[in-house]
Amino acid sequence: MRRTFTYLLSIVAMIFFSYITTYYQQYASMIFLGYFILMMAIMMIAAGRSASKVIKDINYIQESEKILEVDSGTIRKLKEKDLLVFEEEKAQYLASLIALVPMLIIMAIFLVKWIRDALLQSVRSVVTSFVPDDQLATFASWLMFYSLFFIIAQGSYLTTRVYFKMKKVTPLTVASTYTITQKGLIIDNRLPLKFPLKNAKLSVNTKRKFVELEIKGVSSPSMPAQQTSRIRLYASNPKEIYKILKDKITELSE
């Protein structure tokens, strides 16, 4: 629902700024700056709402009795012995770099005037071949121009998703620290998972010393949008973690 609202607000903003720029082209640079600031504000507000929910869930989980806590030093030592994890994490790093490309394109258009002007001129040349009315063509050109930012921004999410699909892997979050209480699990002091965990699969790898959760509808750092993600919990005694979590999961499939 929040994502739909953000989309609708972005579309309304595109139409509004296109209309304003059409009639006040002498202030195009300032209007464009205003549009850019508004888009950043919308993203920050959306992130802020998500952050407030995260804090609320963390407090909810922390107020209950602590069952187990694994620190970063323990996990680091276990990861160093697991040679396969570095290959698995390589895909995550590449996905993060791919996600940055669309944002770099947006920044280049915003900061470099000649790129912005050339892009706008190209858009206008296409529009005028279909729209004879000069005023309407100007509006349509600006609308297409502003729409490009929306499309490029969405490209960050889409390219990452396509990358994971091509590689046939599920986004992986390797916890550097975690706490288990009666009410939930907190990963890296920033990702709360309340019990019972729904739509989850639980597996254990005693040889590599970890328990892994595969959960639908949870964001991962490499894939911010909600989808199926894997969360890996390294432990000196993974069977103990498995035993604790197996009763905290619904729709468990092994």
C-alpha positions as CSV (number, residue, x, y, z in Angstrom):
1,M,0.0,0.0,0.0
2,R,2.8,2.4,0.9
3,R,4.6,1.6,-2.3
4,T,1.4,2.3,-4.4
5,F,1.0,5.6,-2.6
6,T,4.6,6.6,-3.4
7,Y,4.0,5.7,-7.1
8,L,0.8,7.8,-7.3
9,L,2.5,10.8,-5.5
10,S,5.4,10.6,-8.0
11,I,3.0,10.5,-11.0
12,V,1.1,13.5,-9.7
13,A,4.4,15.4,-9.1
14,M,5.5,14.6,-12.7
15,I,2.3,16.0,-14.2
16,F,2.4,19.1,-11.9
17,F,6.0,20.0,-12.6
18,S,5.6,19.3,-16.3
19,Y,2.7,21.8,-16.4
20,I,4.6,24.5,-14.4
21,T,7.8,24.1,-16.5
22,T,5.8,24.4,-19.8
23,Y,4.6,27.9,-18.9
24,Y,7.7,29.1,-16.9
25,Q,10.5,27.7,-19.0
26,Q,12.8,30.6,-18.0
27,Y,12.8,29.1,-14.5
28,A,13.3,25.5,-15.8
29,S,16.5,25.0,-13.8
30,M,15.0,26.1,-10.5
31,I,11.8,24.0,-11.2
32,F,13.9,21.0,-12.1
33,L,15.8,21.5,-8.8
34,G,12.5,21.7,-6.9
35,Y,11.3,18.4,-8.5
36,F,14.6,16.7,-7.6
37,I,14.3,17.9,-4.0
38,L,10.6,16.8,-3.8
39,M,11.5,13.3,-5.1
40,M,14.3,13.0,-2.5
41,A,11.8,14.1,0.2
42,I,9.2,11.5,-0.8
43,M,11.9,8.8,-0.7
44,M,13.0,10.0,2.8
45,I,9.5,10.2,4.1
46,A,8.8,6.6,2.9
47,A,12.1,5.5,4.5
48,G,11.3,7.3,7.7
49,R,7.9,5.5,8.0
50,S,9.6,2.2,7.5
51,A,12.3,3.1,10.1
52,S,9.6,4.0,12.7
53,K,8.0,0.6,12.2
54,V,11.4,-1.1,12.5
55,I,12.2,0.7,15.8
56,K,8.7,-0.2,17.2
57,D,9.2,-3.9,16.3
58,I,12.7,-3.9,17.8
59,N,11.4,-2.5,21.1
60,Y,8.6,-5.0,21.1
61,I,11.1,-7.9,20.7
62,Q,13.6,-6.5,23.2
63,E,11.0,-6.2,26.0
64,S,10.7,-10.0,26.2
65,E,13.1,-12.5,27.8
66,K,16.3,-13.0,26.0
67,I,17.0,-16.6,24.9
68,L,20.3,-16.3,23.1
69,E,22.7,-13.7,21.7
70,V,25.5,-14.3,19.3
71,D,28.2,-11.5,18.9
72,S,30.1,-10.4,15.9
73,G,33.4,-11.9,17.0
74,T,31.9,-15.4,17.2
75,I,30.2,-15.1,13.8
76,R,33.4,-13.7,12.2
77,K,35.5,-16.7,13.3
78,L,32.9,-19.1,12.0
79,K,32.6,-17.3,8.7
80,E,36.4,-17.4,8.2
81,K,36.2,-21.2,8.4
82,D,33.4,-21.3,5.8
83,L,35.2,-20.8,2.4
84,L,32.0,-21.1,0.4
85,V,30.3,-18.0,2.0
86,F,32.7,-15.6,0.2
87,E,31.5,-16.9,-3.2
88,E,27.9,-16.5,-2.1
89,E,28.4,-13.0,-0.9
90,K,30.1,-12.0,-4.2
91,A,26.7,-12.1,-5.9
92,Q,25.4,-9.8,-3.2
93,Y,28.1,-7.2,-3.8
94,L,27.6,-7.3,-7.6
95,A,23.9,-6.8,-7.1
96,S,24.6,-3.7,-4.9
97,L,26.8,-2.2,-7.6
98,I,24.2,-2.9,-10.2
99,A,21.6,-1.1,-8.1
100,L,23.8,2.0,-7.9
101,V,24.0,2.4,-11.7
102,P,20.5,4.0,-12.2
103,M,21.1,6.4,-9.3
104,L,24.4,7.5,-10.9
105,I,22.6,8.1,-14.1
106,I,20.1,10.3,-12.3
107,M,22.8,12.3,-10.6
108,A,24.7,12.8,-13.9
109,I,21.5,14.2,-15.5
110,F,20.9,16.4,-12.6
111,L,24.4,17.8,-12.2
112,V,25.6,18.0,-15.8
113,K,23.6,20.7,-17.7
114,W,24.7,19.6,-21.2
115,I,23.5,16.1,-20.6
116,R,20.2,17.4,-19.3
117,D,19.8,19.7,-22.3
118,A,20.7,17.1,-24.8
119,L,18.3,14.6,-23.3
120,L,15.5,17.2,-23.3
121,Q,16.2,18.1,-26.9
122,S,16.1,14.5,-28.0
123,V,12.8,14.0,-26.2
124,R,11.3,17.1,-27.8
125,S,12.4,16.1,-31.3
126,V,10.5,12.8,-30.9
127,V,7.4,14.4,-29.4
128,T,7.1,17.2,-32.0
129,S,7.0,14.6,-34.8
130,F,3.7,13.3,-33.3
131,V,2.2,16.4,-31.6
132,P,1.8,19.4,-33.9
133,D,0.6,21.9,-31.2
134,D,3.7,23.6,-29.8
135,Q,2.4,24.2,-26.3
136,L,1.1,20.6,-26.0
137,A,4.4,19.3,-27.4
138,T,6.3,21.3,-24.8
139,F,4.2,19.8,-22.0
140,A,4.5,16.3,-23.4
141,S,8.3,16.7,-23.7
142,W,8.7,17.8,-20.1
143,L,6.4,15.0,-19.0
144,M,8.5,12.5,-20.8
145,F,11.6,14.1,-19.4
146,Y,10.4,13.9,-15.8
147,S,9.1,10.4,-16.4
148,L,12.6,9.2,-17.3
149,F,13.7,9.8,-13.7
150,F,10.9,7.7,-12.4
151,I,11.7,4.9,-14.9
152,I,15.4,5.0,-14.1
153,A,14.8,5.0,-10.4
154,Q,12.6,1.9,-10.8
155,G,15.4,0.4,-12.9
156,S,17.5,0.1,-9.7
157,Y,15.0,-2.4,-8.3
158,L,14.2,-4.2,-11.6
159,T,17.8,-4.7,-12.7
160,T,18.7,-6.2,-9.2
161,R,15.7,-8.5,-9.4
162,V,16.6,-9.6,-12.9
163,Y,20.2,-10.2,-11.9
164,F,19.1,-12.5,-9.0
165,K,16.7,-14.3,-11.4
166,M,19.4,-14.9,-14.0
167,K,21.8,-16.2,-11.4
168,K,19.0,-18.3,-9.9
169,V,19.8,-17.3,-6.4
170,T,17.8,-15.9,-3.5
171,P,19.1,-12.7,-1.9
172,L,21.1,-13.5,1.2
173,T,21.7,-11.6,4.4
174,V,24.4,-13.0,6.6
175,A,23.9,-11.8,10.1
176,S,27.0,-10.2,11.8
177,T,25.2,-10.4,15.1
178,Y,21.7,-11.5,16.3
179,T,19.5,-11.8,19.3
180,I,16.7,-14.3,19.9
181,T,14.0,-13.5,22.5
182,Q,10.7,-15.0,23.4
183,K,9.0,-12.5,21.0
184,G,11.3,-12.5,18.0
185,L,14.7,-12.3,16.3
186,I,16.8,-9.2,15.8
187,I,19.4,-9.2,13.0
188,D,22.3,-6.7,13.2
189,N,20.3,-4.5,15.6
190,R,18.2,-3.2,12.6
191,L,16.1,-6.1,11.2
192,P,13.4,-7.3,13.5
193,L,11.5,-10.5,12.8
194,K,8.6,-11.1,15.2
195,F,7.5,-14.6,16.2
196,P,5.8,-16.6,14.8
197,L,7.6,-16.3,11.5
198,K,5.2,-16.9,8.6
199,N,5.9,-18.2,5.1
200,A,9.3,-19.4,6.3
201,K,11.6,-22.3,5.7
202,L,14.2,-23.4,8.2
203,S,17.3,-25.4,7.4
204,V,20.5,-26.3,9.3
205,N,24.0,-27.0,8.0
206,T,26.1,-28.5,10.8
207,K,29.2,-28.8,8.7
208,R,29.3,-25.1,7.8
209,K,27.9,-24.1,11.2
210,F,24.8,-22.1,10.4
211,V,21.0,-22.1,10.4
212,E,19.3,-20.5,7.5
213,L,15.8,-18.9,7.2
214,E,14.1,-18.4,3.9
215,I,11.3,-15.9,4.4
216,K,8.8,-14.3,2.0
217,G,8.1,-10.6,2.4
218,V,11.3,-9.5,4.1
219,S,13.7,-7.0,2.7
220,S,17.4,-7.7,2.4
221,P,20.2,-5.1,2.0
222,S,20.8,-6.1,-1.7
223,M,17.1,-6.2,-2.4
224,P,15.2,-3.5,-0.5
225,A,11.9,-4.3,-2.0
226,Q,10.1,-7.1,-0.2
227,Q,10.5,-10.5,-1.7
228,T,11.8,-13.9,-0.7
229,S,15.1,-13.6,1.2
230,R,17.5,-15.9,3.0
231,I,18.8,-15.0,6.4
232,R,21.8,-16.9,7.6
233,L,22.7,-17.3,11.3
234,Y,26.1,-18.7,12.1
235,A,26.5,-20.4,15.5
236,S,28.9,-22.6,17.3
237,N,26.0,-25.0,17.9
238,P,23.6,-24.6,15.0
239,K,21.4,-27.4,16.2
240,E,20.6,-25.4,19.3
241,I,19.5,-22.4,17.1
242,Y,17.5,-24.8,14.9
243,K,15.7,-26.2,18.0
244,I,14.8,-22.8,19.3
245,L,13.5,-21.5,16.0
246,K,11.6,-24.5,14.6
247,D,8.7,-24.0,17.1
248,K,8.6,-20.3,16.2
249,I,7.7,-20.8,12.5
250,T,4.4,-21.4,10.8
251,E,4.1,-23.1,7.4
252,L,7.5,-24.7,8.0
253,S,8.8,-26.7,5.1
254,E,12.1,-28.6,5.3
